[in-house]
């Protein structure tokens, strides 16, 4: 798992996927999220605008990243 620092105390899921290099494009993220292929803290989340905070763990296609401040 990779720790990915963010500015501030919150980032949206779609933005974090790109920042963490878990996806190549925003369009890819939109599709993966909508299809249920993204988990946050072990649970599927289909909200691209979901707010993530330090400590949250995101997984896509077997790759994981943790939000850190």
Secondary structure, 3 states (H helix, E strand, C coil): CEEEECCCCCEEHHHHHHHCCCCCCHHHHHHHHHCCCEEECCEECCCCCCEECCCCEEEECCEEEEEEC
